[in-house]
């Protein structure tokens, strides 16, 4: 029996034990259970996966579903009844519940409407009104707040009751509000335990507690990410346009957003989508990748047409055919370096117009310096290789030109695409490759035609 089969059998035995003693699910993170289900789906198929999925208690199943890859999660949602989904969604925190409801809507809008109409929590419907790139779409409505004049002991008793009823978790602070619900500050729990519980919050509320970062529900999620990064936050309160406290965003959700965006950028720069990783349909994968390969073929033909313009020069100087890929390759790599830096800065929202101009200038200078260095190096190598100083001059000049163009376009193409509303990660690499190949071949062969003939 192979190691994979042994591991699968051990995983199934663990699930069997948990099914017999459901309280054991409390000891395992939902991600661990999701990995086991994913393994079962991969090695034993859909029916085996669904069989085990049905045995997981509904109070744990929602969190497990959210950890599954999209294609496996879709199979589970198809299988679950409306009544089951109502129970599952009702067990989740508001932000997770909204995410799962969105997944249900993507698969079956009628089923989503039935589930939503039978839920008591209006918070989910409110969260679904926000766009994915707005802070409100990522907030939890479950939080702990107290009015300024509330006795500390009374608020702590209220917190205990909420925890006992499992209506709150992951609490690190008390949000202080006025009688109208306006957020006015925050007190950390580690400060709170040092207070006299018979006093009110007002007696301990000072300037340090009033200093608090917050975002409006309609603010961009990019702003949220930047605040978390700049201030090393664990939780960020969310307010409405009047300043009333309406929710909180926790760091685990921000980490998920950052990871999701990074993965998305990597996939897009490679010309694939985020479903590719879990897709096992050969024809489906082939079709998805064929689109960008087709675009790449067109750009390659364009570069070949440039080469064809100088076929007589190539016939006369065979060395040019040997050296030609070096110019294109160096330009492509230099451009990719600039491109990667720019796409990342744009994705993180760190790029202002003044920053953009400085970044373009910097990339051009760096590319030129590298171009001069490698031009000198390649000129010497070419002279020693072919014993023709003119060919060394040709490749040196072409390399400087192509690395300059690579730095310029590698830095400016993502900015241009962003300006016209296109995703810089999707088309940048294809456009850059076209530019560096066409310019590199044209400069190299054009200079060779002028200098050598």
C-alpha positions, 0 to 999 in steps of 0.5 A, spaced: 500 500 500 502 506 497 504 512 502 498 516 500 493 510 501 496 509 508 495 517 509 488 517 507 486 511 511 489 514 517 485 520 515 478 517 514 479 513 521 480 520 524 473 522 521 470 516 523 472 517 530 469 524 530 463 522 527 462 517 533 464 523 538 462 529 535 464 533 540 471 531 538 470 536 532 472 542 537 479 539 538 480 540 530 481 546 526 476 547 520 482 547 515 484 540 518 477 537 516 477 540 510 484 537 508 481 530 509 475 531 505 479 534 499 484 528 500 477 523 500 474 527 494 481 527 490 482 519 491 476 516 492 471 521 488 465 525 489 460 520 492 465 518 498 466 525 499 459 527 500 458 521 504 463 524 509 461 531 508 453 529 510 456 526 517 459 533 519 455 536 525 452 542 522 455 547 527 462 545 524 460 544 517 459 551 515 467 553 517 469 547 513 465 548 507 469 555 507 476 552 507 474 547 501 476 549 494 471 552 490 469 546 485 469 541 491 465 547 495 460 547 489 459 540 489 457 540 497 452 546 496 449 542 491 448 536 495 445 540 501 438 542 502 435 549 504 434 547 511 441 544 512 444 550 509 439 555 513 442 551 520 449 551 517 449 559 515 446 560 522 452 558 526 457 562 522 459 569 524 456 574 520 462 575 515 463 568 514 455 567 513 455 573 508 461 569 504 457 562 504 451 566 502 455 569 496 457 562 494 450 559 494 448 565 490 453 563 485 451 556 484 443 557 485 440 564 486 433 560 488 436 556 493 440 562 496 433 566 496 430 561 500 435 560 505 436 568 506 428 569 507 428 563 513 434 567 516 433 571 522 439 575 522 438 581 518 446 583 518 447 578 512 443 581 508 446 588 510 453 585 508 451 583 502 449 590 499 456 592 499 461 591 493 467 586 494 472 592 494 468 595 500 470 595 507 463 593 509 463 587 505 469 584 510 466 586 516 463 582 522 457 585 525 458 581 532 462 586 536 463 588 544 461 595 545 459 599 552 457 606 553 461 611 556 457 611 563 456 604 563 459 600 569 465 596 568 462 590 572 455 590 568 459 590 561 463 584 563 457 580 566 454 582 559 460 579 555 460 573 559 453 571 557 455 573 550 461 568 550 457 563 554 451 563 549 457 563 543 454 569 540 461 572 541 468 570 540 475 573 538 474 579 543 480 583 544 477 590 546 471 594 548 469 599 543 466 605 547 460 609 544 456 614 546 448 614 547 447 615 540 452 609 538 457 613 535 464 610 536 469 615 541 474 610 543 477 603 545 479 600 551 483 593 550 481 587 555 488 587 558 487 594 560 480 593 563 482 587 568 486 593 571 480 597 572 476 598 578 469 594 576 465 598 580 466 604 576 464 606 569 468 607 563 468 614 563 473 614 569 478 611 566 477 614 559 483 618 557 486 621 550 490 614 549 483 610 549 480 616 544 486 614 539 483 609 534 483 607 527 477 606 524 474 606 517 467 607 514 463 601 511 464 604 504 471 605 504 476 601 499 478 595 502 485 597 500 485 602 505 483 597 510 489 593 508 494 599 508 491 601 515 493 594 518 500 594 515 501 601 518 499 600 525 500 592 526 492 592 528 488 585 530 482 588 529 479 595 526 472 598 527 467 600 522 463 606 522 457 608 518 457 615 514 455 618 521 460 615 525 456 609 528 459 603 530 457 598 525 462 592 525 469 590 525 474 587 521 479 582 524 486 581 521 485 573 519 480 576 514 485 581 511 490 576 511 485 572 507 485 578 502 492 579 501 493 572 500 487 571 495 490 578 491 497 575 491 495 568 488 490 572 483 496 576 481 501 570 480 495 567 476 494 573 471 501 574 470 501 567 467 495 567 463 491 563 467 485 563 473 484 562 480 480 555 478 486 552 475 489 549 481 483 545 483 481 544 476 482 536 473 478 537 467 484 536 461 479 539 456 477 545 461 484 547 463 487 546 455 481 551 453 483 556 458 490 556 457 489 556 449 487 563 449 493 567 452 497 562 448 494 564 442 495 571 443 502 569 445 503 566 438 500 572 434 506 576 438 511 571 436 509 572 429 510 579 429 517 578 432 518 573 426 516 578 421 521 583 424 526 578 423 524 577 416 525 584 414 533 582 415 533 575 412 539 578 407 543 580 413 542 574 417 544 570 410 550 574 410 552 574 417 550 567 421 553 569 427 547 574 428 542 568 428 546 565 434 547 572 438 540 574 436 536 570 442 541 573 447 538 581 446 531 579 446 532 574 452 536 580 456 531 585 454 525 580 456 528 579 463 530 586 465 523 588 463 520 583 467 523 585 473 521 592 472 514 590 471 513 585 477 515 591 481 510 596 478 504 591 478 506 589 486 506 597 488 499 598 484 496 592 487 498 594 494 495 601 492 502 604 494 502 608 487 501 615 487 502 619 481 509 622 483 511 615 486 509 613 479 514 618 475 519 617 480 519 609 479 519 610 472 525 614 472 528 609 477 527 603 472 530 607 466 536 608 470 537 601 473 536 598 466 541 603 462 546 602 467 545 594 467 545 595 459 551 599 459 555 593 463 552 587 460 553 591 453 561 591 455 561 584 457 557 581 451 561 586 446 568 583 449 565 576 449 562 577 441 569 579 439 573 573 442 568 568 439 567 571 432 573 575 432 569 581 428 569 587 432 563 590 428 559 585 431 561 586 438 559 593 437 552 591 434 550 587 440 553 592 445 548 598 442 542 593 441 543 591 448 543 598 451 537 600 447 533 594 448 534 594 456 532 601 456 526 600 452 525 594 457 525 599 463 521 604 460 515 599 458 516 595 464 515 600 468 509 604 464 505 599 461 502 597 468 501 604 469 497 605 462 493 599 463 491 601 470 489 608 467 485 605 462 481 601 467 484 594 465 488 589 470 495 590 469 497 583 471 493 580 465 496 583 459 502 587 461 507 581 460 504 579 453 505 587 451 512 587 454 514 581 451 512 583 444 515 590 445 522 587 447 522 582 442 520 587 436 525 592 439 530 587 440 530 584 434 529 590 430 535 594 433 540 588 433 538 587 425 537 594 423 544 596 426 547 590 423 545 592 416 547 599 417 554 597 420 556 590 417 553 591 410 
